[in-house]
């Protein structure tokens, strides 16, 4: 649980400044497009993560914990 909290805390510190810089770098008339791009990238990352988690659970069976940790470390 604490590892997930640490990860969420790190993402919370990392993401807002980067998103602010991305939006600030775009012209004002493209702000909607930039916002859509950020949302699409986030959704694609979540989808790929869920698909990889399902793949690990399906392939590894009982050893899914160690395989998932090895993939996360890689």
PyMOL commands that set and color helices and strands:
alter all, ss='L'
color gray80, all
select helices_A, chain A and resi 2-25+28-73
alter helices_A, ss='H'
color red, helices_A
deselect
rebuild
show_as cartoon
